[in-house]
């Protein structure tokens, strides 16, 4: 009889061990997702050609000291979007007649393939309000960005994009 009891205990012990490991793994995953990383699938071509429709974006949430021209994920209404931080609170954004982006009167050298246009709801020059950032997509003629909906609250920035995983063909 003793042998049978030990045999019954091993599968139960194994099941409890596997369940415990699965719960631990799930807990670690949820903590990482909640506090460290934001995972998002890009919808649209706002950041083309660097980020394409369907690409998987991974952003780190822990640091909030974003730099100029860093790609970030941010929340606008009910959507998560990706764009580049162009200007910070107190800075003035303008667009010259050739489509060149100017920050505080200084023409910015960018690796953008399309000129910046004065489209959308805001008028230029535009001074970024306190606790906000001005974001632009890389595909400037078509991007949904601060030209359309104004400056983004820094609290709406979810994190800096650290990885782009191309899901579709290159």
N, C-alpha and C positions, 0 to 999 in steps of 0.2 A: 504494500500500500504506500509506503513512503516513496518509492520510485515514481509512482503515478502522480503524486502531489508535486514533486519537483518538476515533472514534465509539464504539468498544467501551469506552474508558476513561470516557467521560462517564456512561453508565448505572451502571457499577460505582462511580464516585466519588459519584454521587447516592445510590445505595443505601447506601454506607458513611456518607455524611453524614446520611441519614435515620435509619439505625440508631443512629448516635452520638447524635443528638438525642433519639431515643426512650429510649435508655439513660440519658442525662443527666436527662431528664424523670422517668423511673422512679426514679432515684436521689434526686432532689430530693423527689419525692412520699414515698418511703419514709423519708427523713430527717425530713420534716415530720410524718408520721404517727407515727414512733417517738419523736421528742423534743419536738414542739410541740403537736400536736392529737390528741384522741381523738374519733372519730366513732362515734355509737351511734344505733340506732333504738329509741325508747322502746317497751317492751312493758308494757301495762297502764295503768291510770289513777291510779297512785300520786300523781302531781303535777297531776292535773286541778284546775282548768281551764287553768292556764298551759301545761302540757305534756300532750299527749293521746297516746293509743295510736297508734303509727305515726309520730309526729313524729321528725324527724332532729335529733339533738342534737350540737353541736360544742362540745367542752370544750378549754380550753388547759391544757397540762400543765406549762409552764415555771415558773409561779409557785406557791409553796406557802404563801403567806400569806393563807389563806382568812378571810373575814369571816363574822360571824353572819348568818344568813338567806340565805347564798349557796347557790344550787343547784349541786350537784356530782354527778359520776359517781363511783361507787365499786364495788369488786369485793366481792361477798359470795358465798362458796363459788365456784361456777362461773359465776355470773351477774354482769352489769353492771347496776346499778340507779341511779336518779336520786332524790335527796332533798335537803333543805335542812339545812345545818349549823345546829344550834340551840344547842349548848353545847360548850365546850372542856374539856380536862383540868383537873380540880380544881373545876369548877363543879357545882352541885347542881341537878338538874332535878326539878320536881314539877308536879303537876296539881291545881288546886283543884276544889272540888265543882261549879262551873259549867263545868268543862272548860277553864278558863284555864291557859295555860302559864306556869310560874314558873321563873325562873332565879335561884338564890341568894336566894330569897324575894321576888323582885320580879316582879310580874305583867307579862308581855310584851304589848305592843300589836302585834298581828299582823294582816295582811290575809288571814286564812284564813277560809274560809266555813263550816268545820265545827269544832266544839269538839274539843279533844284529849281522848282517852279513855285510861284506864289499862288498856290491853289488853296482851296478850303475856306474855312470859316474865319480865320484870323487875318489880321492885316499886319504888314511889315512896315517898319521895324517893330519887333515884338520883344518886350522885356519879360523874362521868365519870373513869375511870382515866387515868393518865399515858399520853401518846402516843396518845390516842384522841379522837374527837369523837362527839357525840350527834346523830343525824340523824332528821328526820321528813319524811314525805311531806306534800304539801298536802291530799290527800284523806284526812284523818286517820282516819275510821272504817274505811277499807279498805286503807290503805297498809302495805306491808311495810317496816319501818324499825327504828330502835333499840329500840322498844318490844317488837319480836318477837325480835330477835337480839342485843340489847345494843349497847354502844358500838362504833364502828368504829375500827380501827387507822388512824392517819393515813397509814401506808404503803399502805393499801387505797384511799385516795382517789386517783382517777385524774386529776381536773382539775375546774376551775370551768367550768360551762356558760356559754358566751358567746353562742351562737346557738341559736335553736330555729326550725327550718324546718318549717312545717306542710305535711305531705305530703297529707293528706286535706282534705276540705271544712272551711271555717271555720264 
